[in-house]
Amino acid sequence: MRCTTFNRKGEVTSTGGAFGRGELCSRYGILPRDLRKLDSAVPTVVPTILVRRSAILLTILHLRVVITANEVSLFDSVGSEDRRHALKTSTKAAHGLPYEFRALESCLISVTTALENEMHNIRAMVVELLDGLEDHIEKDKLRLVLQYSRKLSAFQRRATLVQECLEEVLENDDDLAAMYLTAKLSGTPRDASEHEEIELLLESFSKQCEEIVSEVENLSANVRHTEDIIELILDANRNSLLGLDLKVSICTLGLTSGALIAGLFGMLATQLEDHPYAFASVTLSAFAFAGLVTVVGLRRLRRMRKVGLGHSEPAQVALGHKWETVKRFNHRRGR
């Protein structure tokens, strides 16, 4: 396993050094099963912060870190120069905190920064898409709505897991007290109730994660409202097309009814054909019957549509409320 190591002064002591599993276990005082959390070959979905006798193991998002009282080891750090620079700078800073807390703070800053950057990117794409849907609903845009909705769900899950990880540590007084590695190294370990500094530190980042989760929940709700609005609009358009099809069918039925009279008249061999007003009478009768059938059918259709509109009135009210919510959200994000 390869890792980059920083000392207490924030200086890089080794870059991409390869260590055996046994060597790592003896060096950090951890168990072999703990190395599974640090191995990039083993996929890790749930973030974890494990407190051991002389080390803190942190596996969150892109970070796989082991923190001791004297050094920090960043595992699988290929292509993470910015991450190394941030860790180096933060571990050098003087906050009046033990070294392990400064290292832990730099790791959590990297995690929250990554979440915030991803949140800003997703929000920009979603807001732009929703603004475009206000003007015109297209097939490609509907496909993007589905893709962004999945991205939001996955991101919300990751952010929620990070927050739950921090909350789990905050609820365990023994783990909080055990994080004072420098105090244990100097022979003055903390009691289970003496952990104010680390508790305040973790609470601060937990609140940041909570804000990110709240923001992505609002954005997800906005996308769901937009999907509901699109569904209502498409249903209304489909109903309009069905109504037009019914009107054409009713008019066709009326014309067919008029043609029926003309056909019956043509099949009957009577002296009525020689009457001077026969053609006009039959023609008027056919048109009148066709018009009657058409009018009756259209009135019946109109009566049925009025009943349908009466039942869908709450849906129209809901549509108006959701559309106003979407517009206010987009306006607020656009400022």
C-alpha positions in Angstrom: 0.0 0.0 0.0 1.3 3.5 -1.0 0.9 6.6 1.1 2.3 10.1 1.6 3.4 11.0 5.1 3.5 14.4 6.9 5.3 15.1 10.1 4.3 17.4 12.9 5.7 20.4 11.1 3.6 19.8 8.0 6.7 18.6 6.0 6.4 15.7 3.6 8.6 12.9 4.9 7.7 10.3 2.2 5.9 10.5 -1.1 4.2 7.4 -2.5 6.0 5.2 -0.1 5.2 1.5 -0.3 4.5 -0.3 3.0 3.5 -3.9 3.8 0.4 -4.7 5.7 2.2 -6.0 8.7 4.5 -3.0 8.8 1.5 -0.7 8.7 -0.3 -2.6 11.5 2.8 -2.4 13.8 3.5 1.2 12.9 0.0 2.5 13.7 -1.1 0.0 16.2 -4.1 -1.1 14.2 -5.6 -4.5 13.3 -5.4 -6.1 9.8 -9.1 -5.7 9.3 -8.7 -1.9 9.6 -6.5 -1.9 6.5 -9.5 -2.8 4.4 -10.8 0.7 5.0 -7.5 2.1 3.7 -7.1 -0.2 0.7 -8.4 1.5 -2.5 -9.0 -2.0 -4.0 -11.8 -2.5 -1.6 -14.8 -0.1 -2.5 -16.0 2.0 0.5 -19.5 3.4 0.4 -20.1 4.3 4.0 -17.8 6.9 5.5 -16.1 5.9 8.7 -14.0 7.5 11.5 -12.4 4.8 13.6 -10.6 5.6 16.8 -7.9 3.2 17.8 -5.4 3.2 20.7 -2.7 5.3 19.0 -4.3 6.4 15.7 -7.4 7.8 14.0 -8.6 6.2 10.8 -10.6 8.3 8.5 -12.3 7.1 5.3 -14.6 9.7 3.8 -15.3 10.3 0.1 -11.9 10.7 -1.6 -9.8 10.6 1.7 -8.2 7.5 3.3 -6.1 8.9 6.1 -4.3 7.6 9.3 -3.7 10.3 11.9 -1.3 9.7 14.8 0.1 12.1 17.4 3.2 12.7 15.3 2.3 12.2 11.7 -0.4 11.9 9.1 -0.5 9.3 6.3 -2.5 10.0 3.2 -3.2 6.8 1.3 -3.7 6.4 -2.5 -2.9 10.1 -3.1 -2.1 9.8 -6.7 -3.4 12.9 -8.6 -4.1 14.7 -5.3 -1.5 17.5 -5.3 -4.1 20.1 -4.2 -5.2 17.8 -1.4 -1.7 17.3 -0.2 -1.0 21.1 -0.3 -4.1 21.8 1.7 -3.2 19.1 4.3 0.3 20.4 4.5 -0.8 24.0 5.0 -3.4 23.2 7.6 -1.2 21.0 9.7 1.3 23.8 9.9 -1.2 26.3 11.2 -1.4 27.1 14.9 -4.9 26.9 16.2 -4.0 26.1 19.8 -5.2 22.5 19.2 -3.2 19.2 19.4 -1.6 18.1 16.2 -4.1 15.3 15.6 -7.0 17.7 15.8 -5.4 20.1 13.3 -4.9 17.2 10.9 -8.4 16.0 11.4 -9.7 19.5 10.7 -7.8 19.7 7.5 -9.3 16.4 6.3 -12.8 17.5 7.2 -12.2 20.8 5.4 -11.2 18.9 2.3 -14.4 16.8 2.6 -16.8 19.7 3.0 -15.1 21.7 0.3 -15.5 18.7 -2.1 -19.2 18.5 -1.2 -19.8 22.2 -1.6 -18.1 22.3 -5.0 -20.1 19.4 -6.2 -23.2 20.9 -4.9 -22.6 24.2 -6.7 -21.9 22.4 -10.0 -25.1 20.3 -9.7 -27.2 23.3 -8.6 -26.0 25.4 -11.6 -26.9 22.6 -14.1 -30.3 22.0 -12.5 -31.3 25.6 -12.3 -30.3 26.2 -15.9 -32.3 23.2 -17.0 -35.4 24.2 -15.0 -35.2 27.7 -16.5 -35.1 26.2 -19.9 -38.2 24.0 -19.2 -40.2 27.1 -18.3 -39.9 28.2 -22.0 -40.2 24.9 -23.8 -40.5 21.3 -22.9 -38.4 19.1 -25.1 -37.5 15.4 -25.1 -33.8 16.0 -24.5 -34.6 18.2 -21.5 -36.8 15.6 -20.0 -34.0 13.1 -20.3 -31.7 15.5 -18.5 -34.2 16.0 -15.7 -34.1 12.2 -15.1 -30.3 12.2 -15.1 -30.0 15.2 -12.8 -32.6 13.7 -10.5 -30.4 10.6 -10.2 -27.3 12.7 -9.6 -29.1 14.6 -6.8 -30.2 11.4 -5.2 -26.7 10.0 -5.2 -25.2 13.2 -3.9 -27.8 13.5 -1.2 -27.0 10.0 -0.1 -23.3 10.7 0.1 -23.7 14.0 2.0 -26.2 12.3 4.4 -23.7 9.5 5.1 -21.0 12.0 5.9 -23.3 13.8 8.3 -24.3 10.5 10.0 -20.7 9.5 10.3 -19.9 12.7 12.3 -23.0 12.4 14.4 -22.1 8.8 15.3 -18.7 9.9 16.6 -20.3 12.8 18.5 -22.6 10.5 20.3 -19.8 8.3 21.6 -18.0 10.0 24.5 -15.4 7.3 24.8 -14.3 7.8 21.2 -14.2 11.5 21.6 -11.9 11.2 24.6 -9.8 8.6 22.9 -9.1 11.1 20.0 -6.7 13.0 22.3 -3.7 11.1 21.0 -1.1 13.7 22.2 -2.5 13.6 25.7 -2.3 9.7 25.8 1.3 9.9 24.4 2.3 12.3 27.2 0.7 10.0 29.8 -2.3 12.1 30.7 -5.3 10.6 28.9 -8.6 12.4 29.0 -11.7 11.2 30.9 -14.8 10.3 28.9 -16.3 13.7 29.8 -13.3 15.8 28.8 -13.7 16.3 25.1 -14.9 19.8 24.6 -12.4 20.8 21.9 -12.9 17.9 19.6 -16.7 18.0 20.2 -16.9 21.6 19.1 -14.7 20.8 16.1 -16.8 17.9 14.9 -20.1 19.8 15.6 -18.9 22.6 13.3 -18.4 20.3 10.4 -21.6 18.4 11.2 -23.5 21.6 10.8 -21.9 22.4 7.5 -22.9 18.9 6.2 -26.4 19.5 7.6 -26.6 22.7 5.6 -25.5 20.9 2.4 -28.0 18.1 3.0 -30.8 20.7 3.5 -29.9 22.6 0.4 -29.8 19.4 -1.8 -33.2 18.4 -0.3 -34.7 21.7 -1.3 -33.2 21.3 -4.8 -34.5 17.7 -5.1 -38.0 18.9 -4.0 -37.8 21.6 -6.7 -37.0 19.0 -9.3 -39.8 16.8 -8.1 -42.3 19.7 -8.3 -41.1 20.4 -11.8 -41.6 16.8 -12.8 -45.1 16.9 -11.4 -45.8 20.1 -13.4 -44.5 18.6 -16.6 -46.6 15.5 -16.0 -49.7 17.6 -15.6 -48.9 19.7 -18.7 -48.3 16.5 -20.8 -51.6 15.0 -19.4 -53.5 18.2 -20.4 -52.0 18.1 -23.9 -52.8 14.5 -24.3 -56.4 15.1 -23.2 -56.6 18.0 -25.7 -55.5 15.7 -28.5 -58.0 13.0 -27.4 -60.7 15.6 -27.4 -59.8 16.8 -30.9 -59.8 13.1 -32.0 -63.3 12.7 -30.5 -64.6 15.9 -32.2 -63.3 14.6 -35.6 -65.0 11.3 -35.0 -68.2 12.9 -34.1 -68.2 15.1 -37.2 -67.4 12.0 -39.3 -70.3 10.3 -37.7 -72.6 13.2 -38.6 -71.4 13.2 -42.3 -71.9 9.5 -42.4 -75.4 9.8 -41.1 -76.3 12.4 -43.8 -74.8 10.1 -46.4 -77.0 7.3 -45.1 -80.1 9.3 -46.1 -78.7 10.0 -49.5 -77.8 6.3 -50.0 -81.3 5.2 -49.0 -82.9 7.7 -51.3 -80.7 6.5 -54.2 -81.7 2.9 -53.7 -85.4 3.5 -53.7 -87.0 3.5 -57.2 -89.9 6.0 -56.7 -91.5 8.8 -58.6 -90.1 11.2 -56.1 -87.0 11.7 -58.3 -89.1 13.5 -60.9 -90.4 16.0 -58.3 -88.9 19.5 -58.9 -88.0 19.9 -55.2 -86.9 16.3 -54.5 -83.1 17.0 -54.8 -83.3 20.1 -52.6 -85.5 18.3 -50.0 -83.3 15.3 -49.7 -80.1 17.4 -49.6 -81.5 19.6 -46.9 -82.7 16.6 -44.9 -79.3 14.9 -45.2 -77.5 18.0 -44.0 -80.0 18.7 -41.2 -79.7 15.1 -39.9 -75.9 15.3 -40.2 -75.9 18.6 -38.3 -78.2 17.2 -35.7 -76.0 14.2 -35.0 -72.9 16.4 -34.9 -74.4 18.9 -32.5 -75.8 16.3 -30.2 -72.5 14.5 -30.1 -70.5 17.7 -29.5 -72.9 18.8 -26.7 -72.5 15.4 -25.1 -68.7 15.6 -25.3 -68.7 19.1 -23.9 -70.9 18.0 -20.9 -68.5 15.2 -20.2 -65.4 17.5 -20.4 -67.0 19.9 -18.0 -67.4 17.1 -15.5 -63.8 16.2 -16.0 -62.6 19.7 -15.5 -64.6 20.0 -12.3 -62.7 17.0 -10.9 -59.3 18.3 -12.0 -59.7 21.7 -10.5 -57.6 20.8 -7.4 -54.9 19.6 -9.7 -54.9 23.0 -11.5 -54.6 24.7 -8.1 -51.7 22.4 -7.2 -50.1 23.1 -10.5 -50.2 26.8 -9.9 -48.7 26.5 -6.5 -45.9 24.3 -7.6 -45.1 26.5 -10.6 -44.9 29.5 -8.4 -42.6 27.7 -6.0 -40.3 26.7 -8.9 -40.2 30.3 -10.2 -39.4 31.7 -6.8 -36.6 29.2 -6.3 -35.1 29.8 -9.7 -35.3 33.6 -9.1 -33.6 33.3 -5.8 -30.8 31.1 -7.2 -30.3 33.4 -10.2 -29.6 36.5 -8.1 
